[in-house]
């Protein structure tokens, strides 16, 4: 698994892409279409058309890293196909990478601090 720095965000592109794209093409896609900085240290996840292949690109401080995963059976649980991206938690990304449907999970509410009177 990828070791995340504190504050790392994970963005999933909801629209399928041509999975032949490499470092330069994905960086341009992040900058021009997703409107994010590819060198920010955040993770960007892209899906293939069939939904059984994904690529992750991120800047680790010294260079761009590109990871790919192809499921032998089934497909990843993807958000609806729209022209935008969405953010995932680290736990949701771990579930996505394992082929588990992360969309059925519920995020626990943040604890409320008691009011000081």
Contact map, one row per residue, 1 for C-alpha under 8 A:
111000000000000000000000000000000000000000000000000000000000000000000000000000000000000000000000000000000000000000000
111100000000000000000000000000000000000000000000000000000000000000000000000000000000000000000000000000000000000000000
111110000000000000000000000000000000000000000000000000000000000000000000000000000000000000000000000000000000000000000
011111010000000000000000000000000000000000000000000000000000000000000000000000000000000000000000000000000000000000000
001111110000000000000000000000000000000000000000000000000000000000000000000000000000000000000000000000000000000000000
000111110000000000000000000000000000000000000000000000000000000000000000000000000000000000000000000000000000000000000
000011111000000000000000000000000000000000000000000000000000000000000000000000000000000000000000000000000000000000000
000111111100000000000000000000000000000011100000000000000000000000000000000000000000000000000000000000000000000000000
000000111110000000000000000000000000000001100000000000000000000000000000000000000000001110000000000000000000000000000
000000011111000000000000000000000000000001111000000000000000000000000000000000000000001111001000000000000000000000000
000000001111100000000000000000000000000001111000000000000000000000000000000000000000111100000000000000000000000000000
000000000111110000000000000000000000000000011100000000000000000000000000000000000000111100000000000000000000000000000
000000000011111100000000000000000100000000011110000000000000000000000000000000000001110000000000000000000000000000000
000000000001111100000000000000000000000000000110000000000000000000000000000001111111110000000000000000000000000000000
000000000000111110000000000000000000000000000110000000000000000000000000000000001111100000000000000000000000000000000
000000000000111111000000000000000000000000000111101000000000000000000000000000001000000000000000000000000000000000000
000000000000001111100000000000000000000000000111100000000000000000000000000000000000000000000000000000000000000000000
000000000000000111111000000000000000000000000001100000000000000000000000000000000000000000000000000000000000000000000
000000000000000011111000000000000000000000000011000001100000000000000000000000000000000000000000000000000000000000000
000000000000000001111100000000000000000000000000000000000000000000000000000000000000000000000000000000000000000000000
000000000000000001111111110000000000000000000000000000000000000000000000000000000000000000000000000000000000000000000
000000000000000000011111110000000000000000000000000000000000000001000000000000000000000000000000000000000000000000000
000000000000000000001111111000000000000000000000000000001000000101000000000000000000000000000000000000000000000000000
000000000000000000001111111100000000000000000000000000000000000000000000000000000000000000000000000000000000000000000
000000000000000000001111111110000000000000000000000000000000000000000000000000000000000000000000000000000000000000000
000000000000000000001111111111000000000000000000000000001000000000000000000000000000000000000000000000000000000000000
000000000000000000000011111111100000010000000000000000000000000000000000000000000000000000000000000000000000000000000
000000000000000000000001111111111000000000000000000000000000000000000000000000000000000000000000000000000000000000000
000000000000000000000000111111111100000000000000000000000000000000000000000000000000000000000000000000000000000000000
000000000000000000000000011111111111110000010000000000000000000000000000000000000000000000000000000000000000000000000
000000000000000000000000001111111111110000000000000000000000000000000000000000000000000000000000000000000000000000000
000000000000000000000000000111111111000000000000000000000000000000000000000000000000000000000000000000000000000000000
000000000000000000000000000111111110000000000000000000000000000000000000000000000000000000000000000000000000000000000
000000000000100000000000000011111111000000000000000000000000000000000000000000000001100000000000000000000000000000000
000000000000000000000000000001111111100000000000000000000000000000000000000000000000000000000000000000000000000000000
000000000000000000000000000001110111110000000000000000000000000000000000000000000000000000000000000000000000000000000
000000000000000000000000000001100011111100000000000000000000000000000000000000000000000000000000000000000000000000000
000000000000000000000000001001100001111111000000000000000110000000000000000000000000000000000000000000000000000000000
000000000000000000000000000000000000111111000000000000000110000100000000000000000000000000000000000000000000000000000
000000000000000000000000000000000000111111000000000000000110000000000000000000000000000000000000000000000000000000000
000000010000000000000000000000000000011111100000000000000111100000000000000000000000000000000000000000000000000000000
000000011110000000000000000000000000011111110000000000000110000000000000000000000000000000000000000000000000000000000
000000011110000000000000000000000000000011111000000000011110000000000000000000000000000000000000000000000000000000000
000000000111100000000000000001000000000001111100000000011100000000000000000000000000000000000000000000000000000000000
000000000111100000000000000000000000000000111110000001111000000000000000000000000000000000000000000000000000000000000
000000000001111110000000000000000000000000011111000001110000000000000000000000000000000000000000000000000000000000000
000000000000111110100000000000000000000000001111101111100000000000000000000000000000000000000000000000000000000000000
000000000000000111100000000000000000000000000111111111000000000000000000000000000000000000000000000000000000000000000
000000000000000111000000000000000000000000000011111000000000000000000000000000000000000000000000000000000000000000000
000000000000000000000000000000000000000000000001111110000000000000000000001000000000000000000000000000000000000000000
000000000000000100000000000000000000000000000011111111000000000000000000001111000000000000000000000000000000000000000
000000000000000000000000000000000000000000000011011111000000000000000111111100000000000000000000000000000000000000000
000000000000000000000000000000000000000000000011011111100000000000011110001100000000000000000000000000000000000000000
000000000000000000100000000000000000000000001111001111110000000000011100000000000000000000000000000000000000000000000
000000000000000000100000000000000000000000001110000011111000000001111000000000000000000000000000000000000000000000000
000000000000000000000000000000000000000000111100000001111100000011110000000000000000000000000000000000000000000000000
000000000000000000000010010000000000000000111000000000111110000111100000000000000000000000000000000000000000000000000
000000000000000000000000000000000000011111110000000000011111000111000000000000000000000000000000000000000000000000000
000000000000000000000000000000000000011111100000000000001111111110000000000000000000000000000000000000000000000000000
000000000000000000000000000000000000000010000000000000000111111110000000000000000000000000000000000000000000000000000
000000000000000000000000000000000000000010000000000000000011111000000000000000000000000000000000000000000000000000000
000000000000000000000000000000000000000000000000000000000011111100000000000000000000000000000000000000000000000000000
000000000000000000000000000000000000000000000000000000000011111110000000000000000000000000000000000000000000000000000
000000000000000000000010000000000000001000000000000000001111011111000000000000000000000000000000000000000000000000000
000000000000000000000000000000000000000000000000000000011111001111100000000000000000000000000000000000000000000000000
000000000000000000000110000000000000000000000000000000111100000111110000000000000000000000000000000000000000000000000
000000000000000000000000000000000000000000000000000000111000000011111000000000000000000000000000000000000000000000000
000000000000000000000000000000000000000000000000000011110000000001111100000000000000000000000000000000000000000000000
000000000000000000000000000000000000000000000000000011100000000000111110000000000000000000000000100000000000000000000
000000000000000000000000000000000000000000000000000111000000000000011111000000000000000000000000000000000000000000000
000000000000000000000000000000000000000000000000000110000000000000001111111100000000000000000000001000000000000000000
000000000000000000000000000000000000000000000000000100000000000000000111110000000000000000000000000000000000000000000
000000000000000000000000000000000000000000000000000100000000000000000011111000000000000000000000000000000000000000000
000000000000000000000000000000000000000000000000000100000000000000000011111100000000000000000000000000000000000000000
000000000000000000000000000000000000000000000000011110000000000000000010111110000000000000000000001000000000000000000
000000000000000000000000000000000000000000000000001110000000000000000010011111000000000000000001101110000000000000000
000000000000000000000000000000000000000000000000001000000000000000000000001111100000000000000001001111100000000000000
000000000000010000000000000000000000000000000000001000000000000000000000000111110000000000000000000000000000000000000
000000000000010000000000000000000000000000000000000000000000000000000000000011111000000000000000000000100000000000000
000000000000010000000000000000000000000000000000000000000000000000000000000001111100000000000000000000000000000000000
000000000000011100000000000000000000000000000000000000000000000000000000000000111110000000000000000000000000000000000
000000000000011000000000000000000000000000000000000000000000000000000000000000011111100000000000000000000000000000000
000000000000011000000000000000000000000000000000000000000000000000000000000000001111100000000000000000000000000000000
000000000000111000000000000000000100000000000000000000000000000000000000000000000111110000000000000000000000000000000
000000000011111000000000000000000100000000000000000000000000000000000000000000000111111000000000000000000000000000000
000000000011110000000000000000000000000000000000000000000000000000000000000000000001111100000000000000000000000000000
000000001111000000000000000000000000000000000000000000000000000000000000000000000000111110000000000000000000000000000
000000001111000000000000000000000000000000000000000000000000000000000000000000000000011111011000000000000000000000000
000000001100000000000000000000000000000000000000000000000000000000000000000000000000001111111000000000000000000000000
000000000100000000000000000000000000000000000000000000000000000000000000000000000000000111111100000000000000000000000
000000000000000000000000000000000000000000000000000000000000000000000000000000000000000011111110000000000000000000000
000000000000000000000000000000000000000000000000000000000000000000000000000000000000000111111111000001000000000000000
000000000100000000000000000000000000000000000000000000000000000000000000000000000000000111111111100001000000000000000
000000000000000000000000000000000000000000000000000000000000000000000000000000000000000001111111110000000000000000000
000000000000000000000000000000000000000000000000000000000000000000000000000000000000000000111111111111000000000000000
000000000000000000000000000000000000000000000000000000000000000000000000000110000000000000011111111111000000000000000
000000000000000000000000000000000000000000000000000000000000000000001000000100000000000000001111111100000000000000000
000000000000000000000000000000000000000000000000000000000000000000000000000000000000000000000111111100000000000000000
000000000000000000000000000000000000000000000000000000000000000000000010001110000000000000000011111110000000000000000
000000000000000000000000000000000000000000000000000000000000000000000000000110000000000000000011111111000000000000000
000000000000000000000000000000000000000000000000000000000000000000000000000110000000000000000011001111110000000000000
000000000000000000000000000000000000000000000000000000000000000000000000000010000000000000011011000111111000000000000
000000000000000000000000000000000000000000000000000000000000000000000000000010100000000000000000000011111000000000000
000000000000000000000000000000000000000000000000000000000000000000000000000000000000000000000000000011111100000000000
000000000000000000000000000000000000000000000000000000000000000000000000000000000000000000000000000001111110000000000
000000000000000000000000000000000000000000000000000000000000000000000000000000000000000000000000000000011111000000000
000000000000000000000000000000000000000000000000000000000000000000000000000000000000000000000000000000001111100000000
000000000000000000000000000000000000000000000000000000000000000000000000000000000000000000000000000000000111110000000
000000000000000000000000000000000000000000000000000000000000000000000000000000000000000000000000000000000011111000000
000000000000000000000000000000000000000000000000000000000000000000000000000000000000000000000000000000000001111100000
000000000000000000000000000000000000000000000000000000000000000000000000000000000000000000000000000000000000111110000
000000000000000000000000000000000000000000000000000000000000000000000000000000000000000000000000000000000000011111000
000000000000000000000000000000000000000000000000000000000000000000000000000000000000000000000000000000000000001111100
000000000000000000000000000000000000000000000000000000000000000000000000000000000000000000000000000000000000000111110
000000000000000000000000000000000000000000000000000000000000000000000000000000000000000000000000000000000000000011111
000000000000000000000000000000000000000000000000000000000000000000000000000000000000000000000000000000000000000001111
000000000000000000000000000000000000000000000000000000000000000000000000000000000000000000000000000000000000000000111
